[in-house]
Structure formats: C-alpha cells, structure tokens
Amino acid sequence: MSLSNEIIEMAKADIIEIDAVIKSGDNQSCLDMHRKLDGRYQACIQKWFSGLSGTNPDQTHINYSRLEGRPDSVISNLKMMREKIHSYCLGMNSIDTPDNNKTVVNVNNNNSYNPNITFNNAKDTIDQMQGLTYDETEEIKKKIDELEQILNERTPKKQKWEKAKKILSFALDKGADVAITIMGIIIQNKFFK
C-alpha cells in the first residue's frame, strides 16, 4: 500500500516528536505521546500492540493502568513505536485497507423518449426526478406551462419555435432527463415546423 505524502510527513513529524519527548524526560509528556501514537496508528500498522508493555494477552489494546508509574516501560514502548512508524513510512508493515483516494462512480442512464407525452405527463415526469430540488422542479413545471401557452397562441410557427427554443435551451442546462422531457413536448406538438 502506498502512503500519501501527507501521511508520510505526519509520521516523520511524529518520529521527531517521539525523540524530543523521550529526551525531555517528562513522564506525563511521554505517556501523553504514547496515547496519541496509540490512537493514531493502531488501525494502520500491523501487529501494533505486539511487544508493547501493558498490552493485554490478546494483543488488542493497551491497558494504560499497567503503564502508570512505569516510565521505563513507556519510554521502551515509545522507542518501539518509533521503529514501527518508521517501517510504516517505508511501507513494510501497513495494514491493507481499501484506497480511500479512489472514487467509484456508477451511472445509470435510463433516458427514454415517450412520443405520446402530454403536458401533464411531462410535469409528472419532472416531479419524479430525484436529482432536482423543489425549486428547480417548480421552475421547470412553469416552463412546461409556458410551452402549453405558446402552443395555444395564435402566432406563426416560426414565432412559436423562437419562444420554444429558449425553453429548450433552459432545459438543456438542467440535464439530460429534463431536456428529453421538454424535447418530447416540443416534438409531439411540432413547434419547429
């Protein structure tokens, strides 16, 4: 498993911090660092608990009450954790996990054209589109009403087509499903002839 630069930089910073905490000799700082590293790396590094003082017999967690008052055990653990983290940076003991940086996109494209679409059918189709917000749905339904008004006007087809083109352009910006629904109305009612 390859590690991101961000993880490697974090691990290198932790190694430097381990050395500084050990050098400081402050028992509480050492124990705090121990807890921080335990929380950060136990899910990433194979056999994290193996060989660490205070680990339960099943090696599934550290019993911190066993480490309190035992600064030598804490320092020994920090030194071992340092080496485990170093190996981790080299990719030698990381737990294989799914790569969270990969994105999987599944697209279902069920566009269909109904040649017998009515204005009410179109509105029902728009109502059922889950990818639209309420406001978008209402706006599109108003455009369908406008198409119906345009159809009923007593104007030449050229003028009707000019008005319908603007609504079609609007529909194309809203996505394929909306555009197909609007085009169905336009084709059904022969706005363009």
N, C-alpha and C positions, 0 to 999 in steps of 0.2 A: 504494500500500500504506500503510495507516495503522499507525503505530507505537504501541506501548503506552506508557503514562505512565512505566513503569519504564525502558524503553529510552531514552526522551527524557531522563529525569533522569540516567541513566548518561552519555549523550552530553554533556549540559550540564556535568556534573562533569568529564568528560574535557577539554572545551574549557577550563575554568578551570585544570585541572592542566597543560595544554599551556602556557598563558600563564605560569604560575608557574615551570615548568621552564625555559622559554626565558629568563625574567627572571633565574633563578638563575645562568645561565651555566655550570653544571656539565655538562661534556661527557658524562660517563658517565650522569648522570641523563637527559640529553636522548636519548642512544642507548637507554637502558632504556625510556623513554617511547615512543620510536619503535617498538621491538619490540612493546610492549604494544598500541599502537594498530593496528599491522600485523596482529597476531594476532586482535584483536577485530573489526576492521571489513572485512577483505579479502573476506569472504564476503557482506557485506551491502551494500556500496557499489559501484555500477557504476564501472568503469574506475578502481578504487582505485590501481593502480600507475601509471596514466598521468601523466606529468610528474614523477614522483618520481625523485630521483637514486639511482643504484645499482640501478635496475630492469633486469632482463635485457632483451634485444632483443624477446622475445615478450611482454613486459609481463605475466608470470605470477607473478613473485616478485622480492623484493629480495635482492641479493647483499650481505650485510652487510660482507663483507670490503672492498667498494668504499667503504663509508662510514666505516670506522675510520680515525681520523686526519684526518677531514674534517668538523670541527664545523660549518662554514658550510653544508655540504650537508645535514647532519642537521637543523639549525635551519630551513633552507629547506623541507625535507620536512615538518617539524612544522607550519610555517605553512600549507602546502598541505593537510595532513591536517586541520588545524583547520577550514579552509573546507569541505572535503569533508564533514566530520562535521556542520558547521552546516547545509549543504544537505540532508544526510540527515535531520536533525531536521525540516526543512520538507517532507520527502517528495519532494524533487526528483531524487534520484539513487539511490534504493534499488533493489536487485535484487528482482525479483518472485519471491517464494517462496510456497509454499503456506502459508496461515494456520494456524499450529500451534495456535491457540486454538480452532479448530473441532473438534468431536468428531462423528464419524460412527458411528452405532450401527446395525448390521444385525441384525435379529432374525428368526430362522427359527422359526416356530411350527408344529411338526409334531405337535401333540397329537392323539391318536386314542383311541378307546374300543373295546375289544375286548369284546363282550358274552359271550364264552366264556372269560373269563380264569380261570385256576386259581391257587391259592396259589403253586405253583412257578413258573408263568408270571410272576406278579407279582414274585417275587423275582428272576427272570432280567431282567425289565424294569428293576428298580431297579439291578441290577448293571451294566447297560449305560448308565446315566445318568452322563455325564461331568462334570456340574456338581456332583456330590456327593463329599464326602471319603469316605475309607474308613470313618471312624467314623459318619458320617451314614448311609451305606449299611447298615452293620450294625445301627444303631438302627432304621432303617425296616424292615429284614427281620425284626427281633424283633417289631415292631408287627404285621407280617403274620402271624407265628406266633401272636400273641395273638388276632388275628381268627379264626384257624382254631380255636383253643381255645374261644373264645366261641361259635363256630358249633356245636361239638360238645358244649357244655354242655347239660344237661337243665334249662333255665330258660325261663321265658316270653319270647316275642319282645320284649316291652317292655324287659325287663332286658337282653337281648342288645343291643337298639338303644341303650340308655343307655351301655353299655360301648363299642359301636362308634362312637358319636358322639364320644367322647373321642379315639379313634384318628383319626377323620376330621378333627377339629379340629387335631390334631398334624400330619397330612398336609398340610392347607391351609397351615400355616406353613412347610412345606418346599418349596412351589412347585407350579405347575400340573401338571407331569408326575407328580409323586408323588401329588398329590391325585386326579388322574384314575385312576391305577393303583389306589389304595385304594378310590375310589368304585366302580370296576369290580367289585372283590371284594364290596363291600357290596351293590351292586345285583344281582349274579349270585346271591348267596346269600340275598337277600331278608331282610336283617336288620331292615328297617324295617316289615314287615307283621305 
